[in-house]
Amino acid sequence: MNCPRCQSSEIYRKSLESLTIYCDHCGHQWQAEQVRKSLASAHRRQGRHLLHIDVYICPIDKNKYSFAINKNGGIAAFYEFDDPYLSGCYESIEEALEAGIKEALS
């Protein structure tokens, strides 16, 4: 990703959970579609498989949340949105995490 204004690759976020991206070269700021680090996560064991459930911002409603499931390094694909790895549209982070855990263990 480069700055949309000056095409510089010198860009950064103040935190991995931030949507705001800054350009070191020209000072331009813009909003990303998704955070770099999950907003919440849980780990569960199912037999010999380790499940990672992560919560991100919902791709269709930025005020809601979706979950992703990673099972032994493979990511579950749901194909509900443009981002094939996210599922659901929940009011709270906790609600999305609980739904992800339930889906992962089913």
Rosetta constraint file for C-alpha pairs under 8 A:
AtomPair CA 1 CA 9 HARMONIC 6.82 0.50
AtomPair CA 2 CA 7 HARMONIC 5.04 0.50
AtomPair CA 2 CA 8 HARMONIC 5.40 0.50
AtomPair CA 2 CA 9 HARMONIC 4.65 0.50
AtomPair CA 2 CA 10 HARMONIC 7.49 0.50
AtomPair CA 2 CA 11 HARMONIC 7.00 0.50
AtomPair CA 3 CA 7 HARMONIC 4.56 0.50
AtomPair CA 3 CA 8 HARMONIC 5.29 0.50
AtomPair CA 3 CA 9 HARMONIC 6.47 0.50
AtomPair CA 3 CA 10 HARMONIC 7.80 0.50
AtomPair CA 3 CA 11 HARMONIC 6.81 0.50
AtomPair CA 3 CA 23 HARMONIC 6.14 0.50
AtomPair CA 3 CA 28 HARMONIC 7.52 0.50
AtomPair CA 5 CA 26 HARMONIC 7.98 0.50
AtomPair CA 5 CA 28 HARMONIC 7.09 0.50
AtomPair CA 6 CA 25 HARMONIC 7.82 0.50
AtomPair CA 6 CA 26 HARMONIC 6.85 0.50
AtomPair CA 8 CA 23 HARMONIC 7.36 0.50
AtomPair CA 8 CA 25 HARMONIC 6.55 0.50
AtomPair CA 9 CA 23 HARMONIC 7.97 0.50
AtomPair CA 10 CA 23 HARMONIC 5.97 0.50
AtomPair CA 10 CA 24 HARMONIC 5.46 0.50
AtomPair CA 10 CA 25 HARMONIC 6.33 0.50
AtomPair CA 11 CA 21 HARMONIC 6.73 0.50
AtomPair CA 11 CA 22 HARMONIC 5.48 0.50
AtomPair CA 11 CA 23 HARMONIC 4.40 0.50
AtomPair CA 11 CA 24 HARMONIC 5.74 0.50
AtomPair CA 11 CA 25 HARMONIC 7.90 0.50
AtomPair CA 12 CA 21 HARMONIC 5.67 0.50
AtomPair CA 12 CA 22 HARMONIC 5.40 0.50
AtomPair CA 12 CA 23 HARMONIC 6.64 0.50
AtomPair CA 12 CA 24 HARMONIC 7.55 0.50
AtomPair CA 13 CA 18 HARMONIC 6.44 0.50
AtomPair CA 13 CA 19 HARMONIC 7.59 0.50
AtomPair CA 13 CA 20 HARMONIC 6.27 0.50
AtomPair CA 13 CA 21 HARMONIC 4.92 0.50
AtomPair CA 13 CA 22 HARMONIC 6.23 0.50
AtomPair CA 14 CA 18 HARMONIC 6.73 0.50
AtomPair CA 14 CA 20 HARMONIC 7.87 0.50
AtomPair CA 14 CA 21 HARMONIC 7.82 0.50
AtomPair CA 16 CA 35 HARMONIC 6.31 0.50
AtomPair CA 16 CA 36 HARMONIC 4.99 0.50
AtomPair CA 16 CA 37 HARMONIC 5.23 0.50
AtomPair CA 17 CA 35 HARMONIC 5.08 0.50
AtomPair CA 17 CA 36 HARMONIC 6.11 0.50
AtomPair CA 17 CA 37 HARMONIC 5.58 0.50
AtomPair CA 17 CA 38 HARMONIC 7.09 0.50
AtomPair CA 17 CA 39 HARMONIC 6.63 0.50
AtomPair CA 18 CA 35 HARMONIC 5.81 0.50
AtomPair CA 18 CA 36 HARMONIC 7.68 0.50
AtomPair CA 19 CA 31 HARMONIC 5.39 0.50
AtomPair CA 19 CA 32 HARMONIC 5.04 0.50
AtomPair CA 19 CA 33 HARMONIC 7.00 0.50
AtomPair CA 19 CA 34 HARMONIC 6.30 0.50
AtomPair CA 19 CA 35 HARMONIC 5.48 0.50
AtomPair CA 20 CA 29 HARMONIC 6.71 0.50
AtomPair CA 20 CA 30 HARMONIC 5.73 0.50
AtomPair CA 20 CA 31 HARMONIC 4.67 0.50
AtomPair CA 20 CA 32 HARMONIC 6.23 0.50
AtomPair CA 21 CA 29 HARMONIC 5.62 0.50
AtomPair CA 21 CA 30 HARMONIC 5.47 0.50
AtomPair CA 21 CA 31 HARMONIC 6.08 0.50
AtomPair CA 21 CA 32 HARMONIC 6.72 0.50
AtomPair CA 22 CA 27 HARMONIC 6.42 0.50
AtomPair CA 22 CA 28 HARMONIC 5.94 0.50
AtomPair CA 22 CA 29 HARMONIC 4.63 0.50
AtomPair CA 22 CA 30 HARMONIC 6.85 0.50
AtomPair CA 23 CA 27 HARMONIC 4.96 0.50
AtomPair CA 23 CA 28 HARMONIC 5.29 0.50
AtomPair CA 23 CA 29 HARMONIC 6.45 0.50
AtomPair CA 24 CA 28 HARMONIC 7.99 0.50
AtomPair CA 33 CA 59 HARMONIC 7.53 0.50
AtomPair CA 34 CA 56 HARMONIC 7.38 0.50
AtomPair CA 34 CA 57 HARMONIC 6.44 0.50
AtomPair CA 34 CA 59 HARMONIC 7.83 0.50
AtomPair CA 35 CA 56 HARMONIC 7.11 0.50
AtomPair CA 35 CA 57 HARMONIC 7.40 0.50
AtomPair CA 38 CA 54 HARMONIC 5.69 0.50
AtomPair CA 38 CA 55 HARMONIC 5.45 0.50
AtomPair CA 38 CA 56 HARMONIC 5.39 0.50
AtomPair CA 39 CA 54 HARMONIC 7.33 0.50
AtomPair CA 39 CA 55 HARMONIC 5.51 0.50
AtomPair CA 39 CA 56 HARMONIC 5.76 0.50
AtomPair CA 39 CA 93 HARMONIC 7.48 0.50
AtomPair CA 40 CA 54 HARMONIC 5.82 0.50
AtomPair CA 40 CA 55 HARMONIC 5.25 0.50
AtomPair CA 40 CA 56 HARMONIC 7.69 0.50
AtomPair CA 40 CA 93 HARMONIC 7.03 0.50
AtomPair CA 40 CA 97 HARMONIC 7.26 0.50
AtomPair CA 41 CA 52 HARMONIC 7.02 0.50
AtomPair CA 41 CA 53 HARMONIC 5.44 0.50
AtomPair CA 41 CA 54 HARMONIC 4.33 0.50
AtomPair CA 41 CA 55 HARMONIC 6.24 0.50
AtomPair CA 41 CA 97 HARMONIC 7.09 0.50
AtomPair CA 42 CA 52 HARMONIC 5.93 0.50
AtomPair CA 42 CA 53 HARMONIC 5.22 0.50
AtomPair CA 42 CA 54 HARMONIC 6.66 0.50
AtomPair CA 42 CA 97 HARMONIC 7.44 0.50
AtomPair CA 42 CA 101 HARMONIC 7.67 0.50
AtomPair CA 43 CA 50 HARMONIC 7.01 0.50
AtomPair CA 43 CA 51 HARMONIC 5.55 0.50
AtomPair CA 43 CA 52 HARMONIC 4.70 0.50
AtomPair CA 43 CA 53 HARMONIC 6.30 0.50
AtomPair CA 44 CA 50 HARMONIC 5.99 0.50
AtomPair CA 44 CA 51 HARMONIC 5.12 0.50
AtomPair CA 44 CA 52 HARMONIC 6.70 0.50
AtomPair CA 44 CA 101 HARMONIC 7.86 0.50
AtomPair CA 45 CA 49 HARMONIC 5.74 0.50
AtomPair CA 45 CA 50 HARMONIC 4.63 0.50
AtomPair CA 45 CA 51 HARMONIC 5.90 0.50
AtomPair CA 46 CA 50 HARMONIC 6.35 0.50
AtomPair CA 46 CA 51 HARMONIC 7.10 0.50
AtomPair CA 46 CA 105 HARMONIC 6.94 0.50
AtomPair CA 49 CA 71 HARMONIC 6.71 0.50
AtomPair CA 49 CA 72 HARMONIC 6.15 0.50
AtomPair CA 50 CA 71 HARMONIC 6.06 0.50
AtomPair CA 50 CA 72 HARMONIC 5.81 0.50
AtomPair CA 51 CA 69 HARMONIC 6.98 0.50
AtomPair CA 51 CA 70 HARMONIC 5.83 0.50
AtomPair CA 51 CA 71 HARMONIC 4.70 0.50
AtomPair CA 51 CA 72 HARMONIC 6.71 0.50
AtomPair CA 51 CA 104 HARMONIC 7.16 0.50
AtomPair CA 52 CA 69 HARMONIC 5.78 0.50
AtomPair CA 52 CA 70 HARMONIC 4.99 0.50
AtomPair CA 52 CA 71 HARMONIC 6.39 0.50
AtomPair CA 53 CA 67 HARMONIC 6.73 0.50
AtomPair CA 53 CA 68 HARMONIC 5.76 0.50
AtomPair CA 53 CA 69 HARMONIC 4.69 0.50
AtomPair CA 53 CA 70 HARMONIC 6.42 0.50
AtomPair CA 53 CA 97 HARMONIC 6.99 0.50
AtomPair CA 53 CA 100 HARMONIC 6.06 0.50
AtomPair CA 53 CA 101 HARMONIC 6.45 0.50
AtomPair CA 53 CA 104 HARMONIC 7.60 0.50
AtomPair CA 54 CA 67 HARMONIC 5.51 0.50
AtomPair CA 54 CA 68 HARMONIC 5.23 0.50
AtomPair CA 54 CA 69 HARMONIC 6.52 0.50
AtomPair CA 54 CA 97 HARMONIC 6.99 0.50
AtomPair CA 54 CA 100 HARMONIC 7.75 0.50
AtomPair CA 55 CA 65 HARMONIC 6.61 0.50
AtomPair CA 55 CA 66 HARMONIC 5.68 0.50
AtomPair CA 55 CA 67 HARMONIC 4.42 0.50
AtomPair CA 55 CA 68 HARMONIC 6.40 0.50
AtomPair CA 55 CA 93 HARMONIC 6.66 0.50
AtomPair CA 55 CA 96 HARMONIC 6.54 0.50
AtomPair CA 55 CA 97 HARMONIC 6.13 0.50
AtomPair CA 56 CA 65 HARMONIC 5.73 0.50
AtomPair CA 56 CA 66 HARMONIC 5.49 0.50
AtomPair CA 56 CA 67 HARMONIC 6.13 0.50
AtomPair CA 56 CA 68 HARMONIC 7.74 0.50
AtomPair CA 56 CA 86 HARMONIC 7.98 0.50
AtomPair CA 57 CA 61 HARMONIC 7.84 0.50
AtomPair CA 57 CA 62 HARMONIC 5.95 0.50
AtomPair CA 57 CA 63 HARMONIC 7.43 0.50
AtomPair CA 57 CA 64 HARMONIC 6.19 0.50
AtomPair CA 57 CA 65 HARMONIC 4.57 0.50
AtomPair CA 57 CA 66 HARMONIC 6.00 0.50
AtomPair CA 58 CA 62 HARMONIC 5.67 0.50
AtomPair CA 58 CA 63 HARMONIC 7.42 0.50
AtomPair CA 58 CA 64 HARMONIC 5.37 0.50
AtomPair CA 58 CA 65 HARMONIC 4.41 0.50
AtomPair CA 58 CA 66 HARMONIC 4.86 0.50
AtomPair CA 58 CA 86 HARMONIC 7.72 0.50
AtomPair CA 58 CA 88 HARMONIC 7.69 0.50
AtomPair CA 58 CA 89 HARMONIC 6.00 0.50
AtomPair CA 58 CA 90 HARMONIC 7.98 0.50
AtomPair CA 59 CA 66 HARMONIC 7.92 0.50
AtomPair CA 59 CA 81 HARMONIC 6.87 0.50
AtomPair CA 59 CA 82 HARMONIC 7.54 0.50
AtomPair CA 59 CA 83 HARMONIC 7.26 0.50
AtomPair CA 60 CA 81 HARMONIC 7.43 0.50
AtomPair CA 61 CA 65 HARMONIC 7.92 0.50
AtomPair CA 61 CA 89 HARMONIC 7.65 0.50
AtomPair CA 63 CA 91 HARMONIC 7.58 0.50
AtomPair CA 64 CA 89 HARMONIC 5.92 0.50
AtomPair CA 64 CA 90 HARMONIC 5.37 0.50
AtomPair CA 64 CA 91 HARMONIC 5.11 0.50
AtomPair CA 64 CA 92 HARMONIC 6.58 0.50
AtomPair CA 64 CA 93 HARMONIC 7.95 0.50
AtomPair CA 65 CA 88 HARMONIC 7.46 0.50
AtomPair CA 65 CA 89 HARMONIC 5.47 0.50
AtomPair CA 65 CA 90 HARMONIC 5.06 0.50
AtomPair CA 65 CA 91 HARMONIC 6.53 0.50
AtomPair CA 65 CA 92 HARMONIC 6.44 0.50
AtomPair CA 65 CA 93 HARMONIC 6.02 0.50
AtomPair CA 65 CA 96 HARMONIC 6.10 0.50
AtomPair CA 66 CA 86 HARMONIC 5.85 0.50
AtomPair CA 66 CA 87 HARMONIC 5.38 0.50
AtomPair CA 66 CA 88 HARMONIC 5.04 0.50
AtomPair CA 66 CA 89 HARMONIC 5.26 0.50
AtomPair CA 66 CA 90 HARMONIC 6.35 0.50
AtomPair CA 66 CA 96 HARMONIC 5.74 0.50
AtomPair CA 67 CA 86 HARMONIC 5.43 0.50
AtomPair CA 67 CA 87 HARMONIC 5.45 0.50
AtomPair CA 67 CA 88 HARMONIC 6.72 0.50
AtomPair CA 67 CA 96 HARMONIC 5.91 0.50
AtomPair CA 67 CA 97 HARMONIC 6.53 0.50
AtomPair CA 67 CA 99 HARMONIC 7.80 0.50
AtomPair CA 67 CA 100 HARMONIC 5.60 0.50
AtomPair CA 68 CA 75 HARMONIC 7.53 0.50
AtomPair CA 68 CA 76 HARMONIC 7.11 0.50
AtomPair CA 68 CA 85 HARMONIC 5.81 0.50
AtomPair CA 68 CA 86 HARMONIC 4.95 0.50
AtomPair CA 68 CA 87 HARMONIC 6.50 0.50
AtomPair CA 68 CA 100 HARMONIC 7.01 0.50
AtomPair CA 69 CA 75 HARMONIC 5.89 0.50
AtomPair CA 69 CA 76 HARMONIC 5.53 0.50
AtomPair CA 69 CA 85 HARMONIC 7.71 0.50
AtomPair CA 69 CA 100 HARMONIC 7.00 0.50
AtomPair CA 69 CA 104 HARMONIC 6.65 0.50
AtomPair CA 70 CA 74 HARMONIC 5.48 0.50
AtomPair CA 70 CA 75 HARMONIC 4.36 0.50
AtomPair CA 70 CA 76 HARMONIC 6.17 0.50
AtomPair CA 71 CA 75 HARMONIC 6.27 0.50
AtomPair CA 71 CA 76 HARMONIC 7.41 0.50
AtomPair CA 75 CA 85 HARMONIC 6.86 0.50
AtomPair CA 76 CA 85 HARMONIC 6.10 0.50
AtomPair CA 77 CA 84 HARMONIC 5.39 0.50
AtomPair CA 77 CA 85 HARMONIC 4.60 0.50
AtomPair CA 77 CA 86 HARMONIC 7.39 0.50
AtomPair CA 78 CA 84 HARMONIC 5.51 0.50
AtomPair CA 78 CA 85 HARMONIC 5.74 0.50
AtomPair CA 78 CA 86 HARMONIC 6.57 0.50
AtomPair CA 78 CA 87 HARMONIC 6.13 0.50
AtomPair CA 79 CA 83 HARMONIC 7.01 0.50
AtomPair CA 79 CA 84 HARMONIC 4.09 0.50
AtomPair CA 79 CA 85 HARMONIC 6.75 0.50
AtomPair CA 79 CA 86 HARMONIC 7.63 0.50
AtomPair CA 79 CA 87 HARMONIC 7.87 0.50
AtomPair CA 80 CA 84 HARMONIC 6.33 0.50
AtomPair CA 80 CA 86 HARMONIC 7.26 0.50
AtomPair CA 80 CA 87 HARMONIC 6.29 0.50
AtomPair CA 80 CA 88 HARMONIC 7.91 0.50
AtomPair CA 81 CA 86 HARMONIC 7.15 0.50
AtomPair CA 81 CA 87 HARMONIC 7.71 0.50
AtomPair CA 88 CA 96 HARMONIC 7.40 0.50
AtomPair CA 89 CA 96 HARMONIC 7.48 0.50
AtomPair CA 90 CA 95 HARMONIC 6.19 0.50
AtomPair CA 90 CA 96 HARMONIC 5.43 0.50
AtomPair CA 91 CA 95 HARMONIC 6.86 0.50
AtomPair CA 91 CA 96 HARMONIC 7.66 0.50
AtomPair CA 92 CA 96 HARMONIC 6.36 0.50
AtomPair CA 93 CA 97 HARMONIC 6.16 0.50
AtomPair CA 94 CA 98 HARMONIC 6.16 0.50
AtomPair CA 95 CA 99 HARMONIC 6.20 0.50
AtomPair CA 96 CA 100 HARMONIC 6.08 0.50
AtomPair CA 97 CA 101 HARMONIC 6.20 0.50
AtomPair CA 98 CA 102 HARMONIC 6.19 0.50
AtomPair CA 99 CA 103 HARMONIC 6.09 0.50
AtomPair CA 100 CA 104 HARMONIC 5.98 0.50
AtomPair CA 101 CA 105 HARMONIC 6.18 0.50
AtomPair CA 102 CA 106 HARMONIC 6.18 0.50
